[in-house]
Amino acid sequence: MEEIKLTMEPEQEAPAAPALTLEPEEEKPEVEPVVLEESSLSPAEQKTVREFAEKIDITNTTQVMQYGSVAQKKIAGFSESALANVRTKDLGEIGDAITNLVTELKGFDAEEEEKGFLGFFKKTGNKIAGLKAKYDKAEVNVDKICAVLENHQIQLLKDIAMLDKMYELNLSYFKELSMYILAGKRKLKEVEATVLPPMVEKAKRTGLPEDAQAANDMNAMCQSFEKKLHDLELTRMVSIQMGPQIRLVQNNDKIMAEKIQSTIVNTIPLWKSQMVLALGLAHSTQAIEAQRAVTDMTNELLRKNADALKMGSIQAAKESERGIVDIETLKHTNEQLISTLDEVAHIQEEGRQKRREAEAELGRIEGELKQKLLEIRNSTPGYAAQQQ
C-alpha cells in the first residue's frame, strides 16, 4: 500500500475509481462498538498523524471547513463511479444466452423427435443426410451461443481482477480518512484539555464580557471541529461498507464465470458427442430391422438427454438468479441511511437549541451582574461621591 499523505489544501480532484455494485446488509446481533485508535496504525502512520495534528488550527474557519475534504471527495467519487459501472445487465445477458442454449439443445426432445427425428427414418430417400443437416444447423447455433458465453466469461474475469484493485483502492482511502480523523481528535483533545480550560477560568476570574466571549468562541470552534470529525466518520463508514460490497460482487462474478466454464467444457461436448452417436447409429440402419433397432436406441438416448438437459436447465436457471441483490435489502439499507440522517439532523437541532438556551442564559447572567453593580453603587454613598 502506498504511503498516505495528509494535506490542509482545499478539495482536489480525486482519481477515477473502478466499478462496483450495491450491498446487502444483514441484521446482526449486538456487538461491542469499535473504537478508532492510533494503535491500529503502523508506527510510521502514527508519526504522520502526530506531526499533522500539530499543524491543525481549529480557529481557522477555512481550514476546519476543508479538513479531510480531499479524502471525502475520493470516497464520494469512488462510490459514484462504482454505481455508474454496475453491470447487473451483464448477468441478465448471460442468463439469456444460457436460456437460448437450452432451447437449442431441447430441440431434440422426445416429443419433437417423434414427429421430426423419427420421421427421417420413415421417409424414403436419404434419411441420414436429413438428420445430418438438422444436426449441423443446431451445431451452428450452439457454437454462436458458446462464443457469446466465452465473451461474457472474459469480461467477468476482467471484472474480478478489477474488483481486486478496487478493494485495495478503497482500503487506501479508508486508511487515509482514518488518519485524518485520528489527527483531528488528537488536536481537539489537546485544545479542550490545555487551551479551553484556562480561558474559561480567566473569564470566571475577571468577569469581563470579552473574556467570557473569547472562551465561548473557543468552545464553539471546538464544537464545530468536532462536528467536522463526525462528518468524516460518517464518510469512513461508507468506505467500511464498500469493502464487503466489493467482495460480494466479485463472488457473484466468480460464480457466473464458473457456470459458463462448466457449460462450455461439459454440457456442449456432451451434447455433441450424443448427437454424433445418434448419427452413427442412424448411419448403420440400412435394413428395416436395423432401422427399428436404431429408432428404439435413439429414442432412449434422446429421452435421457432431454431429462438431463431439463435438470441442467433448471439448475442453470436457479444459479443464474443467485447473487442478485434483494430489493428488500436495498430498501432496508435505504431506510437505515434515512434514519441515520434523521438522527444526525435531530442531534444537530438539539445542539442548536442548547446553544440558543446558553446564549439566553449568558444574557441573563450579564443582566444580573449589571443589576448587582448598580445596587452596590446606589447603596454606597462614598462610592457614589467618589464617582462624582
C-alpha positions in Angstrom: 0.0 0.0 0.0 1.3 3.4 -0.9 2.3 5.9 1.8 -0.6 8.1 2.8 0.0 11.8 2.9 -2.4 14.2 4.7 -2.9 17.8 3.5 -4.5 21.0 4.5 -5.1 22.0 0.9 -8.7 22.5 -0.4 -10.5 19.7 -2.3 -8.5 18.2 -5.1 -9.8 16.1 -8.0 -9.9 12.5 -6.8 -8.5 9.8 -9.0 -11.0 7.9 -11.1 -12.3 4.8 -9.4 -13.2 1.4 -11.0 -16.6 -0.2 -10.8 -18.8 -1.7 -8.1 -22.3 -2.7 -7.1 -24.8 -2.3 -4.3 -24.6 -4.1 -1.0 -26.7 -6.4 1.2 -26.6 -5.7 4.9 -27.9 -8.4 7.2 -29.2 -7.8 10.6 -26.6 -8.8 13.2 -26.6 -9.3 17.0 -25.4 -6.5 19.2 -21.6 -6.3 19.4 -19.2 -4.1 21.2 -18.7 -0.8 19.3 -15.4 -0.4 17.6 -13.3 2.5 18.8 -10.9 4.1 16.3 -7.5 4.3 18.0 -4.0 5.2 16.8 -2.8 1.8 17.9 -4.4 0.4 14.8 -1.9 2.3 12.6 1.7 1.4 11.9 4.5 3.4 13.7 5.1 5.4 10.6 1.4 6.2 10.2 1.2 7.2 13.9 4.1 9.5 13.4 2.4 11.1 10.4 -0.8 11.6 12.5 1.1 13.2 15.4 3.0 15.6 13.1 -0.1 16.5 11.1 -2.1 17.2 14.3 0.4 19.9 15.2 -0.4 21.7 12.0 -4.2 21.8 12.7 -5.5 25.2 13.7 -9.2 24.9 14.8 -9.5 28.6 15.0 -9.0 28.8 11.2 -12.6 28.5 9.8 -11.4 27.9 6.3 -9.1 25.1 7.4 -11.8 23.5 9.5 -14.3 23.5 6.6 -11.7 22.0 4.2 -10.4 19.5 6.8 -10.4 16.0 5.3 -12.3 17.1 2.3 -9.7 15.6 -0.1 -10.3 12.1 1.4 -14.0 12.6 1.5 -14.0 13.6 -2.2 -12.1 10.4 -3.0 -14.7 8.3 -1.2 -17.6 10.1 -2.9 -16.0 9.8 -6.3 -15.2 6.2 -5.7 -18.8 5.4 -4.7 -20.3 7.4 -7.6 -18.0 5.7 -10.2 -18.8 2.3 -8.7 -22.5 2.8 -9.0 -22.2 4.1 -12.5 -20.4 0.9 -13.6 -22.7 -1.7 -12.1 -23.1 -4.4 -14.6 -26.2 -6.3 -13.4 -27.4 -6.2 -17.0 -24.5 -8.4 -18.0 -25.8 -11.2 -15.7 -29.2 -10.8 -17.5 -27.5 -11.2 -20.9 -25.6 -14.3 -19.7 -28.9 -15.8 -18.4 -30.5 -15.1 -21.8 -27.6 -16.8 -23.6 -27.9 -19.9 -21.4 -31.6 -19.9 -22.0 -31.1 -19.8 -25.8 -28.6 -22.6 -25.5 -31.0 -24.8 -23.5 -33.7 -24.1 -26.2 -31.3 -25.3 -28.9 -30.5 -28.4 -27.0 -34.1 -29.2 -26.2 -34.9 -29.0 -29.9 -34.1 -32.7 -29.8 -36.5 -33.7 -27.0 -38.5 -36.9 -27.4 -41.8 -35.4 -28.3 -40.4 -33.3 -31.2 -38.3 -36.1 -32.4 -41.3 -38.4 -32.7 -42.5 -36.0 -35.4 -39.3 -35.0 -36.9 -36.3 -37.2 -35.9 -38.0 -40.5 -36.4 -39.7 -39.1 -39.5 -36.4 -39.1 -41.3 -36.3 -42.9 -40.9 -39.8 -43.3 -42.1 -39.4 -41.3 -45.3 -37.7 -42.7 -48.4 -34.6 -41.2 -49.7 -31.5 -40.1 -47.9 -32.6 -40.3 -44.2 -29.1 -39.9 -42.8 -28.4 -36.8 -44.9 -31.6 -35.1 -43.5 -30.6 -35.9 -39.9 -27.1 -34.6 -40.6 -28.5 -31.3 -41.9 -30.6 -30.9 -38.8 -27.6 -31.5 -36.5 -25.4 -29.1 -38.5 -28.0 -26.3 -38.2 -28.3 -26.8 -34.4 -24.5 -27.0 -34.1 -24.0 -23.7 -35.8 -26.5 -22.0 -33.4 -24.9 -23.7 -30.4 -21.4 -22.5 -31.4 -22.6 -19.0 -31.8 -24.1 -19.1 -28.3 -20.9 -20.6 -26.9 -18.9 -17.7 -28.5 -21.2 -15.2 -26.7 -20.8 -17.0 -23.4 -17.0 -17.1 -23.8 -17.0 -13.3 -24.3 -19.1 -12.8 -21.2 -16.7 -15.1 -19.3 -13.7 -13.0 -20.4 -15.4 -9.8 -19.3 -16.3 -11.4 -15.9 -12.7 -12.4 -15.4 -11.6 -8.9 -16.2 -14.2 -7.6 -13.7 -12.9 -9.9 -11.0 -9.3 -8.6 -11.4 -10.6 -5.1 -11.5 -12.6 -5.6 -8.3 -9.4 -6.7 -6.5 -7.8 -3.4 -7.5 -10.9 -1.6 -6.3 -10.7 -3.3 -2.9 -7.1 -2.2 -2.4 -8.0 1.4 -3.5 -10.9 1.6 -1.1 -8.7 0.3 1.7 -6.2 3.1 1.0 -9.0 5.7 1.0 -10.3 4.2 4.3 -6.8 4.4 5.9 -6.3 8.0 4.8 -9.7 9.1 6.2 -9.0 7.3 9.5 -5.7 9.1 9.8 -7.4 12.5 9.3 -9.9 11.6 12.0 -7.3 10.5 14.5 -5.2 13.6 13.9 -8.3 15.8 14.3 -9.3 14.0 17.6 -5.7 14.3 18.9 -5.8 18.1 18.2 -9.3 18.5 19.6 -8.4 16.7 22.8 -5.3 18.8 23.2 -7.3 22.1 22.8 -10.1 21.0 25.1 -7.5 20.0 27.8 -4.9 22.8 27.6 -6.4 25.8 25.8 -10.1 26.0 26.7 -10.0 25.5 30.5 -7.6 28.4 31.1 -9.8 30.7 29.0 -12.9 29.6 31.0 -11.1 30.1 34.2 -9.9 33.6 33.2 -13.4 34.6 32.2 -14.7 33.5 35.6 -11.9 35.3 37.4 -12.1 38.6 35.6 -15.8 38.7 34.9 -15.1 40.6 31.8 -17.6 40.1 28.9 -14.7 40.0 26.3 -13.0 37.1 28.3 -16.3 35.2 28.5 -16.9 35.8 24.8 -13.4 34.5 24.0 -14.0 31.4 26.0 -17.3 30.9 24.4 -15.8 31.4 20.9 -13.2 28.8 21.6 -15.8 26.4 22.8 -17.8 26.9 19.7 -14.8 26.3 17.5 -14.2 23.0 19.3 -17.8 22.0 18.7 -17.6 23.0 15.1 -14.4 20.9 14.6 -16.0 18.0 16.5 -18.9 18.1 14.0 -16.5 18.1 11.1 -14.8 15.0 12.6 -18.2 13.3 13.0 -18.9 14.1 9.3 -15.6 12.4 8.4 -16.6 9.4 10.5 -19.8 9.0 8.5 -17.8 9.1 5.3 -15.5 6.5 6.8 -18.4 4.2 7.5 -19.3 4.4 3.8 -15.8 3.2 3.0 -16.1 0.4 5.5 -19.3 -0.9 3.9 -17.8 -0.7 0.5 -15.3 -3.4 1.3 -17.7 -6.3 1.7 -19.8 -5.0 -1.1 -16.9 -5.3 -3.5 -16.2 -8.8 -2.3 -19.9 -9.7 -2.8 -20.0 -8.6 -6.4 -16.7 -10.3 -7.0 -18.0 -13.6 -5.7 -21.1 -13.3 -7.9 -18.9 -12.8 -10.9 -16.8 -15.8 -9.9 -19.9 -18.0 -9.6 -21.3 -16.9 -13.0 -17.8 -17.4 -14.7 -17.7 -20.9 -13.2 -21.2 -21.7 -14.6 -20.2 -20.6 -18.0 -17.0 -22.6 -17.8 -19.0 -25.7 -16.9 -21.4 -25.2 -19.7 -18.6 -24.8 -22.3 -16.4 -27.7 -21.2 -19.1 -30.2 -20.0 -22.6 -29.5 -21.4 -21.7 -28.7 -25.0 -19.2 -31.5 -25.6 -21.6 -34.0 -24.0 -24.4 -32.8 -26.3 -22.2 -33.0 -29.4 -21.0 -36.5 -28.5 -24.5 -37.7 -28.0 -25.7 -36.3 -31.4 -22.6 -37.7 -33.1 -23.5 -41.1 -31.6 -27.1 -40.7 -32.8 -25.8 -40.0 -36.3 -23.5 -43.1 -36.1 -26.4 -45.3 -35.1 -28.6 -43.8 -37.8 -25.9 -44.5 -40.4 -26.0 -48.2 -39.6 -29.7 -48.6 -40.3 -29.8 -50.0 -43.8 -32.4 -52.6 -43.3 -35.9 -52.4 -41.8 -34.8 -54.5 -38.8 -31.8 -52.3 -38.1 -33.9 -49.2 -38.7 -36.3 -50.3 -35.9 -33.5 -51.1 -33.6 -31.8 -47.7 -34.2 -35.1 -45.9 -33.7 -35.5 -47.5 -30.2 -32.0 -46.7 -29.2 -32.2 -43.1 -30.5 -35.5 -42.6 -28.6 -33.9 -43.9 -25.4 -30.8 -41.7 -25.9 -32.9 -38.6 -26.5 -35.2 -39.3 -23.6 -32.2 -39.5 -21.2 -30.6 -36.4 -22.9 -33.9 -34.5 -22.5 -34.1 -35.4 -18.8 -30.5 -34.4 -18.2 -30.9 -31.2 -20.1 -34.1 -30.4 -18.2 -32.4 -30.8 -14.9 -29.4 -28.9 -16.2 -31.6 -26.0 -17.4 -33.4 -25.8 -14.1 -30.2 -25.8 -12.2 -28.7 -23.2 -14.6 -31.8 -21.0 -14.2 -31.7 -21.2 -10.4 -28.0 -20.5 -10.3 -28.3 -17.5 -12.7 -30.7 -15.9 -10.3 -28.2 -16.2 -7.4 -26.2 -13.2 -6.4 -28.8 -10.5 -7.3 -29.3 -8.1 -4.5 -32.7 -8.4 -2.9 -34.9 -5.3 -3.2 -35.9 -5.7 0.4 -32.2 -5.5 1.4 -31.8 -2.3 -0.6 -35.0 -1.0 1.0 -33.6 -1.8 4.4 -30.3 -0.2 3.7 -32.0 3.0 2.4 -34.2 3.1 5.4 -31.2 2.8 7.7 -29.5 5.6 5.8 -32.5 7.9 6.1 -32.8 7.1 9.8 -29.2 7.9 10.3 -29.6 11.3 8.5 -32.7 12.0 10.6 -30.9 11.2 13.8 -27.9 13.4 12.8 -30.4 16.3 12.0 -32.1 15.7 15.3 -28.8 15.8 17.2 -27.8 19.0 15.3 -31.1 20.6 16.2 -30.7 19.7 19.8 -27.2 21.3 19.7 -28.6 24.5 18.2 -31.3 24.6 20.8 -28.8 24.2 23.6 -26.7 26.9 22.2 -29.7 29.2 22.0 -30.5 28.4 25.6 -26.9 29.0 26.6 -26.9 32.4 24.8 -30.1 33.4 26.6 -28.6 32.3 29.9 -25.4 34.3 29.3 -27.6 37.4 28.6 -29.5 36.8 31.9 -26.2 36.4 33.8 -24.8 39.6 32.3 -28.0 41.4 33.3 -27.8 40.2 36.8 -24.2 41.3 37.0 -25.1 44.8 35.8 -28.0 45.0 38.3 -25.8 44.0 41.2 -23.2 46.6 40.2 -26.0 49.3 40.2 -27.2 48.2 43.6 -23.7 48.4 45.1 -23.3 51.9 43.6 -26.6 53.2 44.9 -26.2 51.7 48.4 -22.7 53.1 48.9 -22.7 56.9 49.3 -18.9 57.2 49.4 -18.7 55.2 46.3 -21.2 57.4 44.5 -19.4 60.6 45.8 -16.1 59.2 44.7 -17.6 58.5 41.2 -18.8 62.1 41.1 
